[in-house]
Amino acid sequence: MFSKKFAIALLAGLATAACTTAESKPRTASSSSSTAPRQMPSKDPFPSTYRAYPGVPTLVTNVTIYDGEGARIDKGQILFADGKVVAIGQSVDAPQGATVIDGSGKWVTPGIIDIHSHLGDYPSPAVQAHSDGNEVTSPVTPQVWAEHSVWPQDPGFSRALTNGGVTTLQILPGSANLFGGRSVVLKNVYARTMQGMKFPGAPYGLKMACGENPKRVYGGRNQAPGTRMGNMAVDRQTWAKAQEYRRKWDKYEKDGGDPPARDLAMETLVGVLKGDILIQNHCYRADEMANVIDMAKEFGYKVSAFHHAVEAYKIADVLKANEICSALWADWWGFKMESYDAITENLPLVHNAGACTIVHSDDANGIQRLNQEAAKALADGRRIGIDIPDEIAWTWLAINPARAMGIADKTGSLKPGKMADVVLWNGNPLSVYTRPEKVWIDGALMYDALDPKRRPVSDFELGQPGEGDVK
């Protein structure tokens, strides 16, 4: 991971563990029988093989702690061991032999979670050969899965970790299509395969898009949809097909007979209707978000989050009432008409209305500075009289995205029993001058700015000028 020898040893151990797990449950033709329950095929035929890197019991002392759920502890301490947060407070007892780090003048937060990333699907170098995020062959492609385009060697993963303190990220397909495909949640560690990064137990998301992108892409080809009303019509017709597919499977599971022919697109949509797959909806304008909310009620599904949502401030009360999160930028605007009416106070206004608010990137560079994006939005709110404490603003980067991704029971805050995804910042994390000093994922030290050997480099970068093993 950090040097060639270290990487070979770790990967060999991980490979052995993965093989042992796989071999303990052999799959054979005789495994199935006529008495087996009749049900829709596996929800996850590409299961996570993620194994945490090795860590040691660690106590960080004398730090300001933002716990990710809105609490602040001054002169605090945090202990983590065996991959989990053990204790947090102003006085914590550490086991004998634990590594103790004096963090005087520094801050500790949960690792940042980016709910909207395309790393791995649009990796660096940004060339056409790497452009694998949009299946621009039909406006309806829920059958495609972002994970099957993820290139684990994307150098962007290490930049997000070392420059931005990002420990978890959701990789989404692009927004050319109304139904863009499934998202995947990753732990930000290097592995040989996508499955080696895949967040254990995280629900899938379904990327949907409304507005300019689908109508521009397909209207320009003289096919549907070419208008916003065309967007809605295709969406509704597709959900009607999904309901019918679900009825066929329900009947088969109840009565038997011949199973329905498999339809990978419909399987994803039925997963949404059952609540197993979370809707992550690209949508800018307030009126379109309102339309989508009504469509979701018509067909019996729920939107987890509207992404980009530059006009969320206009319907913040509606978003709160429907328990929908808004994943937002601090100040991107004007690059197309539907982003024209954005305001820099969007984030604090939505938060102040009591709705779930998230800072997201949608960008390989922006993901390295999400803490600064939160700081900009915080300052814009204070300028209009919305005085949000720093520790509350950190929920935009931690527990709120975790909730919208269905992983808040595992990560997103520094609570005992949760994954020890922890960042030690060398100063106030809402300052432009601050950078991560150390980053732990599941209690394993993955980056240390003070140790050149703890700087993750992908295989693709080894041997490149300025990269590889740091001597």
Residue pairs with C-beta under 8 A, 6 or more apart in sequence:
1 7
1 10
1 53
1 189
1 190
1 446
1 456
2 453
2 454
2 455
2 456
2 457
3 453
3 469
4 462
4 469
6 453
10 53
10 54
11 192
14 51
14 191
14 196
15 192
17 51
18 49
18 51
18 196
21 49
37 253
38 252
38 253
38 256
38 259
39 253
40 249
40 253
40 267
40 270
41 262
41 267
43 204
43 271
43 276
44 204
46 145
46 147
46 194
46 195
46 198
47 195
47 198
48 195
48 198
48 199
48 200
48 201
49 193
49 195
49 196
49 198
50 187
50 189
50 191
50 195
50 196
50 197
50 198
50 199
50 200
51 196
52 83
52 441
52 442
52 443
52 444
53 189
53 441
53 442
53 444
53 446
54 444
55 80
55 81
55 82
55 83
55 420
55 440
55 442
55 443
55 444
55 445
56 81
56 98
56 99
56 443
57 79
57 80
57 81
57 82
57 86
57 94
57 95
57 97
57 98
57 99
58 79
58 80
58 81
58 98
58 99
58 100
58 101
58 440
58 443
58 445
59 77
59 78
59 79
59 92
59 94
59 98
59 99
59 100
59 101
60 77
60 78
60 100
60 101
60 103
60 108
60 422
60 424
61 77
61 100
61 101
61 102
61 103
62 75
62 77
62 102
62 103
62 104
63 75
63 76
63 77
63 78
63 103
63 104
63 106
63 107
63 108
63 424
64 72
64 73
64 74
64 75
64 76
64 106
64 107
64 108
65 72
65 73
65 76
65 78
65 88
65 107
65 108
65 109
65 414
66 72
66 107
66 108
66 109
66 110
66 390
66 391
66 394
66 398
66 429
67 73
67 88
67 110
67 391
67 413
67 414
67 415
68 109
68 110
68 394
68 395
68 397
68 398
68 399
68 412
68 413
68 414
69 395
69 398
69 399
69 412
69 413
69 415
70 389
70 391
70 392
70 394
70 395
70 399
71 391
72 389
72 390
72 391
73 88
73 89
73 90
74 90
75 90
76 88
76 89
76 90
76 108
77 87
77 88
77 89
77 90
77 91
77 92
78 85
78 87
78 88
78 92
78 108
78 414
78 422
79 85
79 86
79 87
79 88
79 92
79 93
79 94
79 98
80 86
80 420
80 422
80 440
80 443
81 95
81 98
81 420
81 443
82 443
83 419
83 420
83 442
83 443
83 444
84 416
84 417
84 418
84 419
84 420
84 443
85 414
85 415
85 416
85 417
85 418
85 419
85 420
85 422
86 92
86 416
87 93
87 416
88 414
88 415
88 416
94 100
101 424
101 438
103 424
105 427
106 424
106 425
106 426
106 427
106 437
107 424
107 425
107 427
107 428
107 429
107 434
108 414
108 422
108 423
108 424
108 425
109 165
109 394
109 397
109 398
109 414
109 422
109 423
109 425
109 429
110 167
110 394
110 398
110 399
110 411
110 412
110 413
110 414
110 421
110 422
110 423
111 165
111 166
111 167
111 168
111 188
111 398
111 411
111 421
111 422
111 423
111 439
111 440
111 441
112 164
112 165
112 166
112 167
112 370
112 371
112 397
112 398
112 423
113 166
113 167
113 168
113 169
113 397
113 398
113 401
113 402
113 405
113 411
113 412
114 160
114 166
114 168
114 169
114 170
114 360
114 361
114 367
114 370
114 401
115 169
115 170
115 280
115 305
115 307
115 327
115 358
115 360
115 401
115 404
115 405
116 170
116 172
116 280
116 307
116 327
116 360
116 361
116 362
117 160
117 169
117 170
117 171
117 172
117 361
117 362
117 367
118 133
118 171
118 172
118 174
118 362
118 364
119 154
119 156
119 157
119 160
119 169
119 171
119 364
119 367
120 149
120 150
120 151
120 152
120 154
120 156
120 157
120 171
120 186
120 194
121 132
121 133
121 146
121 149
121 150
121 151
121 171
121 173
121 174
122 130
122 131
122 132
122 133
122 174
122 364
123 130
123 151
123 153
123 154
123 155
123 156
124 130
124 154
124 155
124 156
124 364
126 364
130 151
132 149
132 151
133 146
133 149
133 172
133 173
133 174
134 173
134 174
134 175
134 176
134 177
134 180
135 141
135 144
135 173
135 177
135 180
135 181
136 176
136 177
136 217
138 177
139 177
139 178
139 179
139 214
139 217
139 218
139 224
139 225
139 234
140 177
140 178
140 179
140 234
140 238
140 265
141 173
141 177
141 179
141 180
141 181
141 265
142 179
142 180
142 181
142 182
142 206
142 264
142 265
142 266
142 268
142 269
143 181
143 263
143 264
143 265
143 267
143 268
144 173
144 180
144 181
144 182
145 181
145 182
145 184
145 204
146 171
146 172
146 173
146 181
146 182
146 183
146 184
146 207
147 171
147 182
147 184
147 194
147 198
148 194
149 173
150 171
150 184
150 186
150 194
150 197
152 190
152 191
152 192
152 193
152 194
152 196
152 197
152 458
153 190
153 458
153 459
153 460
153 461
154 458
154 460
155 458
155 460
155 461
156 364
156 367
157 188
157 190
157 456
157 458
158 190
158 455
158 456
158 457
158 458
159 364
159 367
159 368
160 166
160 169
160 188
160 367
160 368
161 167
161 188
161 436
161 439
161 446
161 447
161 456
162 436
162 439
162 447
162 449
162 455
162 456
163 368
163 369
163 435
163 436
164 367
164 368
164 369
164 370
164 371
164 436
165 371
165 423
165 425
165 429
165 436
165 439
166 188
166 367
166 368
166 370
167 187
167 188
167 411
167 421
167 423
167 439
167 441
168 185
168 186
168 187
168 188
168 199
168 402
168 407
168 411
168 421
169 185
169 186
169 188
169 367
170 183
170 184
170 185
170 186
170 205
170 280
170 401
170 405
171 183
171 184
171 185
171 186
172 180
172 183
172 205
172 207
172 280
172 307
173 180
173 181
173 182
173 183
173 207
174 180
174 207
175 207
175 209
175 213
175 214
175 282
176 209
176 213
176 214
176 217
177 209
177 214
177 217
178 208
178 209
178 210
178 214
178 225
178 231
178 234
178 235
178 238
179 206
179 207
179 208
179 235
179 238
179 265
179 269
180 206
180 207
180 208
180 209
180 282
181 206
181 207
181 268
182 204
182 205
182 206
182 207
182 268
182 277
183 204
183 205
183 206
183 207
183 280
184 194
184 198
184 202
184 204
185 198
185 199
185 202
185 203
185 205
185 405
185 407
186 194
186 197
186 198
186 199
187 197
187 198
187 199
187 441
187 442
188 197
188 441
188 446
189 196
189 197
189 441
189 446
189 456
190 197
190 456
190 458
191 197
199 407
201 407
201 410
202 405
202 406
202 407
202 410
203 276
203 277
203 278
203 405
203 406
203 407
204 268
204 271
204 276
204 277
204 278
205 277
205 278
205 279
205 280
205 304
205 405
206 268
206 269
206 271
206 272
206 277
206 278
206 279
206 280
207 280
207 281
207 282
208 235
208 279
208 280
208 281
208 282
208 292
209 281
209 282
209 283
210 228
210 231
210 235
210 281
210 282
210 283
210 288
210 291
210 292
211 228
211 231
211 282
211 283
211 284
211 285
211 288
211 338
212 284
212 336
212 337
212 338
213 282
214 225
214 231
215 225
215 226
215 227
215 228
215 230
215 231
218 224
218 225
218 226
219 225
219 226
219 227
219 230
224 230
224 233
224 234
225 231
225 233
225 234
228 288
232 291
232 295
235 295
236 295
236 298
236 299
238 269
239 269
239 295
239 298
239 299
239 301
240 299
241 266
241 269
242 266
242 269
242 270
242 272
242 273
242 299
243 273
243 299
243 300
245 260
245 263
245 266
245 269
245 270
246 270
246 273
246 274
248 260
249 259
249 260
249 270
252 258
252 259
252 260
268 277
271 277
272 278
272 279
272 301
273 299
273 300
273 301
275 301
275 302
278 304
278 305
278 404
278 405
278 406
279 296
279 301
279 302
279 303
279 304
279 305
280 304
280 305
280 307
280 327
280 404
281 289
281 292
281 303
281 305
281 306
281 307
282 306
282 307
282 308
283 289
283 292
283 306
283 307
283 308
283 309
284 308
284 309
284 310
284 311
284 338
284 339
285 310
285 311
285 338
285 341
286 311
286 312
286 314
286 315
289 306
289 309
289 311
289 312
289 315
289 318
289 319
290 315
290 318
292 303
292 306
293 303
293 318
293 322
293 324
296 302
296 303
302 323
302 324
303 322
303 324
304 324
304 325
304 404
304 405
304 406
305 324
305 325
305 326
305 327
305 356
305 358
305 404
306 312
306 319
306 324
306 325
306 326
306 327
307 327
307 360
307 362
308 327
308 328
308 329
308 339
308 362
309 326
309 327
309 328
309 346
310 328
310 329
310 332
310 333
310 338
310 339
310 341
310 342
310 346
311 341
311 342
311 346
312 319
312 326
312 328
312 346
312 350
312 355
313 343
313 345
313 346
313 349
313 350
316 326
316 349
316 350
316 352
316 353
316 354
316 355
317 353
317 355
319 325
319 326
319 350
319 353
319 355
319 356
320 353
320 354
320 355
320 356
323 356
324 355
324 356
325 355
325 356
325 357
325 358
325 400
325 401
325 403
325 404
326 350
326 355
326 356
326 357
326 358
327 358
327 359
327 360
327 401
327 404
328 346
328 347
328 350
328 357
328 358
328 359
328 360
328 377
329 342
329 359
329 360
329 362
329 366
329 373
330 344
330 347
330 359
330 373
330 374
330 376
330 377
330 380
331 342
331 344
331 376
331 377
331 380
332 339
332 342
333 339
333 340
333 342
333 343
334 340
334 342
343 349
344 376
344 377
344 380
345 380
345 381
345 383
345 384
345 386
346 377
347 357
347 359
347 374
347 377
347 380
347 381
347 396
348 377
348 378
348 380
348 381
348 382
348 384
348 386
348 388
349 381
349 386
350 357
351 357
351 381
351 386
351 388
351 396
352 381
352 386
352 388
356 400
356 403
356 404
357 395
357 396
357 400
358 396
358 397
358 400
358 401
358 404
359 370
359 373
359 374
359 377
359 396
359 397
360 370
360 401
361 367
361 370
361 373
366 373
370 397
371 397
371 425
371 429
371 430
371 434
372 430
372 432
374 393
374 394
374 396
374 397
374 430
375 393
375 430
375 431
375 432
377 393
377 396
378 388
378 390
378 393
378 430
381 387
381 388
382 388
390 428
390 430
393 430
394 429
398 412
398 413
399 408
399 412
399 413
400 412
401 412
402 408
402 410
402 411
402 412
402 413
403 412
409 418
410 418
410 419
411 418
411 419
411 421
412 418
414 422
419 441
419 442
420 440
420 441
420 442
420 443
421 440
421 441
421 442
422 439
422 440
422 443
423 429
423 436
423 438
423 439
423 440
424 436
424 437
424 438
424 439
425 434
425 435
425 436
425 437
426 434
426 435
426 436
426 437
426 449
427 433
427 434
428 434
435 449
436 447
436 449
437 448
437 449
437 450
438 445
438 447
438 448
438 449
438 450
439 445
439 446
439 447
440 446
445 454
446 454
446 456
447 454
447 455
447 456
448 454
448 455
452 470
452 471
453 470
455 470
457 467
457 468
457 469
461 467
461 468
462 468
462 469
